[in-house]
Amino acid sequence: MTPTTTLDDNGFRIRGGQPTRTDAFVDAAFAFAVTLLVIAIGHVPASVGDLVQALRGVPAFAASFFVIARFWQSHRHWSRRYGIEDDYGTRLSLALVFIVLVYVYPLRMVAELTLAGISGGVLAESPIQITSIAELRTLYAVFGIGYTLTATLFLLLHRHALARADALALSASERIRTETLCARWRWVIIVALASTLLGLVLPMGRGESVPLDSAPGLLYILVYVGFRVLTKREQRQLAATERAH
């Protein structure tokens, strides 16, 4: 009997159905990263007033949790779709864990600062202490560098899968989708580097004629715009492949 081929929601054959020891370690590390987010919230509320104040930090926690969860999900998809368990892939996964654990704190600070600015301080458990434009630029730079390094590791993971396409017996559609994933992570890198650069050179502060304090953060919206464009391109390529067969 021919074994049944299991596909995921995006049409990839599941090659890594059973979690490996590397997967288990990565999962545990991401869980610990979420724990660090919870610890960063502060003390346990001792009164209703403290509880209400703590709840103001929930949106920032939710935004941070969403980003961490998306990184974890991306690695899970990579592991299940390609089933690669070699030294190079393991080193990239371990490097990803290291970056994510360091990235937790600037991620939380940026989420808190952004939501506090949008809501006039309502959606913030406690004000972020940014005392100078230099500190704000530093925060943007640290966040952007962390995002760039994370995206670079995911790009390398997917390029590694493409390099082993023949050994993995990737289908034509799987190759196209993997190339799209590489293009997505390249776009994330471009946006993150552009945001970091803008954070270092844009005029900021109330003394400027056009203060652009939020512009480097808002630039990340372009990530999703780029994703939509790349998805449409992928759909055209898949349709052309189907017609050719």
GIMOQUI-V822228 format. One record per run of one state. SS is the DSSP state (2 for helix, 1 for strand, 0 for the rest). FROM is the first residue (numbers start at 0). LEN is the number of residues. Records with the same first field share a line. If there is no record, write none. Layout:
BEGIN
SS->FROM-LEN ; FROM-LEN
END
This chain:
BEGIN
0->0-6 ; 7-5 ; 13-7 ; 41-6 ; 55-2 ; 82-4 ; 119-13 ; 163-1 ; 168-3 ; 201-13 ; 218-2 ; 244-1
1->6-1 ; 12-1
2->20-21 ; 47-8 ; 57-25 ; 86-33 ; 132-31 ; 164-4 ; 171-30 ; 214-4 ; 220-24
END
